[in-house]
Amino acid sequence: MNLNSFIAMRQEIFLLTILLLLIVGEIFIHKNKKESLVHFALFLFGIHTIIGFFAIEETSLFGGMFRTNTLIHFFKNALNVGVLIVLLQSADWIQEKMVPLNKGTEFFMLLFSSLLGMYFMISAGDFLMFYLGLELSTLPVAALVAWETSKRISSEAGVKFILSAGLASGASLFGISLLYAATGSIYFADISTVLTSTNLTLLGFLLFFAGLAFKISLVPFHFWTADVYEGAPIGVASYLSVISKGAAAFILMILLFTVLKPLMHVWENIIYVIALATMFIGNLFALRQQNMKRFLAFSSIAQAGFILLGLITGTQLGTATVVYFILVYIFTNLAAFGVVQAIALQTGKENRDDYNGLYRTNPNLSLVMMLALFSLAGIPPVAGFFGKFFLFAAAASKGYYLLVFLAVVNVTISLYYYLLVVRAMFIRKNENPIPFFKSKIYMRLGLLLTVLGILVLGLYSPLYDYIFELSTLFNK
Amino acid sequence: MDILSLFVIVPVLTVIALFFSNGLKQARIISMIGSFIQLGMAINLLFTYLKERAVDKSVMLFTQDYVWFENFNVHYAIGVDGISVALLLLTSIVVLAGVFISWKTDDLPKEFFISLLVLATGVYGFFISIDLFTMFVFYEIAVIPMYLLIGIWGSGPKEYSAMKLTLMLMGASAVLMVGVLGIYFNSNADGGALTFNILEISKVHIPFEAQKLFFPLTFIGFAVLGALFPFHTWSPDGHASAPTAVSMLHAGVLMKLGGYGVFRIAMFLLPLGAIEWSWFFIILSAIGVIYGAFGALKQTDLKYINAYSSVSHLGMVLFALLMLNKTSWNGAILQSLSHGFMTALFFALIGMIYGRTHTRDITKLGGLLKVMPFISVIYVIAGLASLGLPGFSGFVAEMNIFVGAFQHEEMFYRVATVISVSAIVVTAVYILRVLGIMLMGEVKNEEYLNLPKATWFEITGIMLLLIPMIGMGVAPLWLSDMTMESVGPFIQGVLNHL
């Protein structure tokens, strides 16, 4: 390894360093001063995020196991920003609830390990690295889901998550082994040249796909989602819903568009069906959810269905729109989760009916929530509209007009349940509303970042054009 | 800064100013100033347009073009012709009147005016856009504030009405999105680049199959907002529950977006589709015209009567557009304008009557001419305009529509036209019925004998609407000429394919 390899892997190395520093800190800092580690971790991660924005060159390391280029690097930065927001929004909760139980630093360590796994997963150049990354990104999250050990529902969610994740990654590994059997290589570059459509490779692909579909929570691999989101601490649920989902969708897209391109005539059809099933089931189940976390869980399933509309194309336009949508979605969904978290931390209330009359007591939080919901529903001029419109345009560019039509039917269904929350906050009256409160600085900063993202990402068009330029990298 | 973009910038600035305002007094003053500037700009635009039009014969004037999303070839492209100028003027008048009528909104006033002006921003933006994408963005911006406006400040079953209206309109716009994408991805049919620009797409020969597929999507997408039967059901409920100013703005301006989009996009860009499908939508719109009229006949709630009357009148706009000739198209534009002033006036008056008597049920009212003469006289004038009496704006419009419609000689058109014309008779019946029951006769309720007089802001609001309405009726020609000239290129684009 020379200096250039270090620079190419600097995201990974820096994050690992932070992790190690936190371990050292955890060991040496006195029990009563553990709270300072929260600030320390946030500070380091903030620096890490900023450093990430320096450009990187296209590199391939370790004989092709690890690769990086500007699009992958861009996406890592997007994940960094997302994780930073998650951490900011969770900081108060960690300080108030977790540090006294002496579980504050581990939260950061596990979350960073999972993020590190995602880095490796999206930078993977062969299936081995990919699988290692997948596992590393999943296992720590299982511990995080069960983090509130005093709550039964949290432990239950943890068990559910680890069991489903284990099954999914087992299926994925089996699929990889079949692909290896058929092609004789685990390197992406080699496989794409020799892959042909045979029964063996198709079976391999299906099993492999199932593993990633679990992480993106596509129907019919979505059953864990609502229960786990409900049981997990809100910060972890939001991490699962945006970062984990976004990274998995990104790598799935890269694999489909490059390695598995020879099977396109097959996966096109699979994705068509799964996109429809995911959108309809996610939306229809979201209609009747009372608990905000379950509600957002089903909404995020439906959003994953929309992502598939870009995936189905296999073109540069598809890549660009998917990356753009995920970026927008990170900010949007984190805004919604952030408000839910702020309210839950102050009052412990998580149901939609508790939000009745929220605007009259907490106008700013309600406005943030409304922006987030409008962005999720795809209403201009906020970013979600552009994300959705471009995804639909990508699907339409390949002539999938029926699919787009059914997707817009789903957008209308989803608008109904998003408006139910708006109705609760703005229209309904409440005898006993959530009283006015002021969140702490980290939470406010976290929400502010999301709002900026929602407002700016859509109207500031050069960003999309930039992503489109980068997308040539995987569509040669 | 170009004079058209100001139509979007000024309301946005007003909204920002409102955001930092405090209390009813500041909010209404800021909104009033903003809307006044807007009206001034609209009048100024009218005269500059007329001056410019004398020398410049291109389809759209004052065009500006800024690249927005380069890879999708999305532009913020704007430009106006006589039709948009007239509709911008209508919008600015109705918005200002709406602000005056809402002078005493005491519940969350700041938020009310913000929502109202966001809606106005969407409408202005829609009328100046000549880029499909930009237009679509503004279209949705105009629709979504309705949810809050009806939900928070409405009356009666407001949650139900607001949800129904929003879902139907946003559902329609979602369908429209498919149509827009279909047009966009066929805009390179002649080998050029994909584009959203309306004027460029109109030169492209989009394949017939695509036109046949996307015309109904685009047409329905817009026509739901123009209360096309059977998608009109949001309108009566929505109007009945909405607060006065919102009903005014919605029926007066927002519903015009439907007809405007139909001829500007659906028909202009997909002429073969329009010709192919016109028979089907003629049937629907003729049913709408007659159904709306009979619906109004049966209702006793003033707002429902007016809402159904709007369904009937705007059905006529769609009907006229589907006739695909110049006279009827011009009639459709004039009908939109005339209906805009008239229905906004109606809703303002209904709001004032309701505010004093606390009922909108005409069977409980009576003899209002004796107790509130000013409001009642204006109501009579609006009613006469609505039933198309010569000398008022409605007459000119309907005359044009039916003269145009009768130019078709086939049996099918004749029957459809006769059915639609007969709605005029029904209109006369339901208007006169309301006037008779509500204004004439004995005062039914003692309490009505000493009702407060119309206040200055109410009178200002009403005059703003009344004057142009009468002006249009007395001197229709200059307006008719202006729109007729602008209709030309559009109808010609369609007729070239016949």
HADDOCK unambig.tbl for C-alpha pairs under 7 A between the chains (distance, minus, plus):
assign (segid A and resid 379 and name CA) (segid B and resid 140 and name CA) 6.84 0.50 0.50
assign (segid A and resid 380 and name CA) (segid B and resid 137 and name CA) 5.90 0.50 0.50
assign (segid A and resid 380 and name CA) (segid B and resid 140 and name CA) 6.53 0.50 0.50
assign (segid A and resid 380 and name CA) (segid B and resid 141 and name CA) 6.08 0.50 0.50
assign (segid A and resid 381 and name CA) (segid B and resid 137 and name CA) 6.97 0.50 0.50
assign (segid A and resid 393 and name CA) (segid B and resid 181 and name CA) 6.27 0.50 0.50
assign (segid A and resid 396 and name CA) (segid B and resid 181 and name CA) 6.72 0.50 0.50
assign (segid A and resid 397 and name CA) (segid B and resid 185 and name CA) 6.36 0.50 0.50
assign (segid A and resid 404 and name CA) (segid B and resid 178 and name CA) 6.76 0.50 0.50
assign (segid A and resid 405 and name CA) (segid B and resid 175 and name CA) 6.85 0.50 0.50
assign (segid A and resid 405 and name CA) (segid B and resid 178 and name CA) 6.22 0.50 0.50
assign (segid A and resid 408 and name CA) (segid B and resid 174 and name CA) 5.34 0.50 0.50
assign (segid A and resid 408 and name CA) (segid B and resid 175 and name CA) 6.71 0.50 0.50
assign (segid A and resid 412 and name CA) (segid B and resid 167 and name CA) 6.57 0.50 0.50
assign (segid A and resid 412 and name CA) (segid B and resid 170 and name CA) 6.71 0.50 0.50
assign (segid A and resid 412 and name CA) (segid B and resid 171 and name CA) 5.31 0.50 0.50
assign (segid A and resid 416 and name CA) (segid B and resid 167 and name CA) 6.84 0.50 0.50
assign (segid A and resid 426 and name CA) (segid B and resid 152 and name CA) 6.93 0.50 0.50
assign (segid A and resid 427 and name CA) (segid B and resid 151 and name CA) 5.93 0.50 0.50
assign (segid A and resid 427 and name CA) (segid B and resid 152 and name CA) 5.03 0.50 0.50
assign (segid A and resid 461 and name CA) (segid B and resid 68 and name CA) 6.08 0.50 0.50
assign (segid A and resid 461 and name CA) (segid B and resid 69 and name CA) 5.32 0.50 0.50
assign (segid A and resid 465 and name CA) (segid B and resid 69 and name CA) 6.85 0.50 0.50
assign (segid A and resid 465 and name CA) (segid B and resid 70 and name CA) 6.55 0.50 0.50
assign (segid A and resid 465 and name CA) (segid B and resid 71 and name CA) 6.18 0.50 0.50
